[in-house]
Structures are given as structure tokens and as C-alpha cells.
Amino acid sequence: MPVAEQRPTLAERRKAETRLDIARIAARLFAEHGTAEVTADRIAAEAGIGLRTFYRYARTKEDAVEPMLTTGAQRWIEAISTGPHRLPTLAELEVAAVQAVTVEVGEDFELTRGLLRAMETDPALRAVWHRINMEGERELRCALAELAGPDADPVQLRLLAAAAAGAIRIALEQWAIADETGSAGAAAGAGESTPAALVVRCIRALGAGI
């Protein structure tokens, strides 16, 4: 008999909501001013919390934006983990990835885009983004290993995880900057101005051998 999934407690849900609220404020400030001009005090003040409370939710001011950048990856890995107990194909990884990055246009959508754009010239944000991606790749590799079983080739698992995670990272980065100068069509190709469309392009390029 399957074990029922344990739901987060009310306290856990409130903590996650507060962390996301802080992330949204930090993301907006970083995108508008850059990390160098924004202090943890300012983020905390705009979030309506004390500095000590802020540091209970984030190790550094840059780390505060992590929830804005990890949500899609978490959805993707969760979707993959519930699949058949075998190594998924690139096509299956693509379907799960498209579902993970397909979101309604709204404030979070634009805040994430602003963060990724700011990252291009902000080493502190770029370091957070690269760390998040490395952790996501490791989590994906663990999920693939669980599905593939103990006899799976560890090199194949590492290559697949690195390639798939890299494809999504590139897709998101390209989406963020593609229409910054009004040249989305030239930069991404016709019809490729959304994260989902660019994810499809990148993963299929892997399957075709680039």
C-alpha cells in the first residue's frame, strides 16, 4: 500500500511564503539597482522584518533571491522522479521541463527575468545562479540514479544530468536577454520567445548532436 505524501505543516507553509516574499523584494531591488547598492537592511525593511529575522531566511543578501530561481527546477525534478523506474529519454525530460517552465505571465515571471538579466553584469548574482544550477544538476543526477537502479553507468548518469540541466540553464538565460533590445526573433528564432520554446530547442539540439 503506497505511503501517503506528507503535507507541509502550517508553520512550514508560512515560512515558505515569507521566504518567497523576501525573495520577491530582493529580486526587484537587485534588478533595479544591482546587488552592490542594496543592503540586507533595506531588503528587511521593505519586507517588514528585522535584520535578525532576515538572516534566518537567507545566509546572505544575494541568497535571498534563491526561491525565485529554484522553483522551476524543483518542479522539473519532482516530475521526473515520479516517472517510470528506468532512465528517462531526452523526450521525456523535455516534456517534464516544458511543464516546469510553463508559467503564467505575472510579477514572478518578470522578476525572474529581471534577475537573470542583472546577472549578466553582476558577479554576486551570477555566483548564486551558478551555485543553484550546480545543486540542481546534482539533485537531477540523484533522481536519475534512483530511477535507473544500481546497475546504471555513473558516467552516463552524470553526462545526462549535466547536459539536460545545462540545456535548461541556457534556455532560461537566452529567454531573459533575447528581447532586451527588441530583437527576440533574431536572437531566439521565430516563435522562441518563451522559456518553454527555448527549452524544447535546446534539448532537441542535444538529441540531434547539436
Phi, psi and omega per residue, in radians:
M1 nan 2.181 -3.084
P2 -1.104 2.523 3.109
V3 -1.400 2.270 -3.128
A4 -1.124 2.430 3.125
E5 -1.190 2.276 -3.123
Q6 -1.363 2.165 -3.125
R7 -1.439 2.581 3.097
P8 -1.082 2.558 3.099
T9 -1.280 2.927 3.106
L10 -1.033 -0.724 3.136
A11 -1.113 -0.692 3.130
E12 -1.163 -0.690 3.129
R13 -1.160 -0.712 3.116
R14 -1.141 -0.676 3.116
K15 -1.113 -0.748 3.129
A16 -1.129 -0.683 3.124
E17 -1.147 -0.723 3.116
T18 -1.130 -0.731 3.140
R19 -1.096 -0.682 3.120
L20 -1.217 -0.670 3.078
D21 -1.047 -0.785 3.105
I22 -1.075 -0.727 -3.132
A23 -1.082 -0.714 -3.138
R24 -1.118 -0.738 3.134
I25 -1.150 -0.809 3.134
A26 -1.086 -0.721 -3.134
A27 -1.078 -0.766 3.128
R28 -1.105 -0.799 -3.120
L29 -1.144 -0.736 3.139
F30 -1.131 -0.744 -3.132
A31 -1.127 -0.609 -3.106
E32 -1.432 -0.619 -2.979
H33 -2.132 -0.276 -3.026
G34 1.515 2.663 -3.055
T35 -1.160 -0.543 -3.080
A36 -1.113 -0.520 -3.065
E37 -1.631 -0.049 -3.080
V38 -2.014 2.217 3.125
T39 -1.741 2.805 3.053
A40 -1.076 -0.621 3.099
D41 -1.011 -0.743 -3.107
R42 -1.175 -0.741 3.112
I43 -1.070 -0.801 -3.134
A44 -1.075 -0.755 -3.126
A45 -1.084 -0.767 -3.130
E46 -1.228 -0.433 3.099
A47 -1.466 -0.163 3.127
G48 1.321 0.524 3.136
I49 -2.264 2.887 3.086
G50 -1.418 2.840 -3.119
L51 -1.105 -0.666 3.127
R52 -1.102 -0.699 3.099
T53 -1.135 -0.709 3.112
F54 -0.950 -0.788 -3.077
Y55 -1.309 -0.122 2.972
R56 -1.380 -0.355 -3.128
Y57 -1.787 -0.357 -3.094
A58 -2.564 2.402 -3.140
R59 -1.255 -0.641 3.115
T60 -2.408 2.950 3.127
K61 -1.112 -0.627 3.135
E62 -1.178 -0.666 -3.139
D63 -1.139 -0.292 -3.116
A64 -1.041 -0.469 -3.074
V65 -1.473 -0.035 -3.026
E66 -0.900 -0.766 -3.137
P67 -1.027 -0.501 3.120
M68 -1.211 -0.436 -3.013
L69 -1.844 -0.126 -3.061
T70 -1.919 -0.220 -3.028
T71 -1.025 -0.830 -3.125
G72 -1.085 -0.757 -3.137
A73 -1.106 -0.680 3.118
Q74 -1.118 -0.733 3.106
R75 -1.103 -0.692 -3.111
W76 -1.120 -0.870 -3.107
I77 -1.133 -0.663 3.090
E78 -1.090 -0.722 3.132
A79 -1.140 -0.714 3.137
I80 -1.161 -0.709 -3.077
S81 -1.108 -0.429 -3.122
T82 -1.591 0.099 -3.117
G83 -1.422 -3.065 3.140
P84 -1.042 2.639 -3.118
H85 -1.421 1.283 3.048
R86 -2.827 2.917 3.131
L87 -1.182 2.146 -3.115
P88 -1.213 2.654 3.064
T89 -1.386 2.915 3.064
L90 -1.058 -0.633 3.129
A91 -1.095 -0.705 3.116
E92 -1.209 -0.662 3.060
L93 -1.103 -0.639 3.134
E94 -1.127 -0.801 -3.134
V95 -1.041 -0.794 -3.139
A96 -1.141 -0.672 -3.131
A97 -1.172 -0.730 3.127
V98 -1.078 -0.753 3.102
Q99 -1.070 -0.661 -3.081
A100 -1.225 -0.607 -3.065
V101 -1.725 -0.032 3.112
T102 -1.482 1.800 -3.119
V103 -2.265 2.752 3.076
E104 -1.262 2.471 3.101
V105 -1.138 2.242 -3.131
G106 -2.944 -2.869 -3.076
E107 -1.067 -0.811 -3.120
D108 -1.088 -0.662 3.116
F109 -1.006 -0.852 -3.101
E110 -1.286 -0.598 3.091
L111 -1.111 -0.722 3.114
T112 -1.119 -0.754 3.094
R113 -1.055 -0.774 3.128
G114 -1.059 -0.700 3.102
L115 -1.094 -0.800 -3.116
L116 -1.144 -0.589 3.072
R117 -1.197 -0.781 -3.132
A118 -1.101 -0.551 -3.129
M119 -1.017 -0.525 -3.091
E120 -1.005 -0.571 -3.099
T121 -2.087 0.197 -3.092
D122 -2.164 1.757 -3.091
P123 -1.023 -0.591 -3.121
A124 -1.150 -0.776 3.089
L125 -1.167 -0.658 -3.130
R126 -1.105 -0.652 3.123
A127 -1.127 -0.712 3.100
V128 -1.109 -0.800 -3.135
W129 -1.062 -0.765 -3.138
H130 -1.169 -0.681 3.099
R131 -1.116 -0.760 3.120
I132 -1.050 -0.724 -3.134
N133 -1.192 -0.667 3.092
M134 -1.147 -0.697 3.104
E135 -1.167 -0.680 3.100
G136 -1.115 -0.707 3.103
E137 -1.088 -0.725 3.124
R138 -1.122 -0.744 3.122
E139 -1.114 -0.684 3.105
L140 -1.127 -0.747 3.128
R141 -1.064 -0.706 3.116
C142 -1.132 -0.713 3.124
A143 -1.129 -0.729 3.130
L144 -1.146 -0.693 3.139
A145 -1.114 -0.681 3.123
E146 -1.110 -0.701 -3.133
L147 -1.271 -0.677 -3.031
A148 -1.365 -0.427 3.130
G149 1.591 3.024 -3.010
P150 -1.176 -0.321 -3.092
D151 -1.578 0.035 -3.118
A152 -1.155 2.569 3.094
D153 -1.278 2.035 -3.097
P154 -1.095 -0.540 3.106
V155 -1.186 -0.742 3.109
Q156 -1.079 -0.711 3.126
L157 -1.092 -0.774 -3.117
R158 -1.145 -0.721 -3.133
L159 -1.145 -0.768 -3.125
L160 -1.133 -0.761 3.138
A161 -1.110 -0.765 -3.122
A162 -1.154 -0.743 -3.106
A163 -1.171 -0.809 -3.103
A164 -1.179 -0.783 3.130
A165 -1.126 -0.682 3.110
G166 -1.134 -0.661 3.133
A167 -1.091 -0.738 3.141
I168 -1.217 -0.697 3.110
R169 -1.040 -0.806 -3.137
I170 -1.107 -0.716 3.128
A171 -1.049 -0.793 -3.129
L172 -1.166 -0.723 3.125
E173 -1.125 -0.715 3.138
Q174 -1.184 -0.703 3.082
W175 -1.027 -0.734 -3.071
A176 -1.115 -0.667 -3.038
I177 -1.762 -0.173 -2.967
A178 -1.007 -0.800 -3.064
D179 -1.853 0.344 -3.114
E180 -1.085 -0.536 3.134
T181 -1.961 0.313 3.115
G182 1.359 0.389 -3.091
S183 -2.132 0.723 -3.095
A184 -1.020 -0.759 -3.099
G185 -1.091 -0.765 -3.117
A186 -1.203 -0.651 -3.055
A187 -1.371 -0.693 -3.008
A188 -1.897 -0.285 -3.046
G189 1.682 2.688 -3.090
A190 -1.020 2.272 3.098
G191 1.356 0.157 -3.073
E192 -1.981 0.751 -3.120
S193 -1.724 0.088 3.104
T194 -1.952 2.712 3.088
P195 -1.001 -0.730 -3.101
A196 -1.076 -0.776 -3.127
A197 -1.118 -0.683 3.140
L198 -1.265 -0.588 3.053
V199 -1.073 -0.787 3.105
V200 -1.026 -0.815 -3.126
R201 -1.045 -0.790 -3.070
C202 -1.200 -0.760 -3.130
I203 -1.210 -0.635 3.120
R204 -1.242 -0.510 3.045
A205 -1.131 -0.622 3.060
L206 -1.090 -0.816 -3.113
G207 -1.103 -0.518 -3.136
A208 -1.533 -0.001 -3.112
G209 1.417 0.373 -3.118
I210 0.895 nan nan
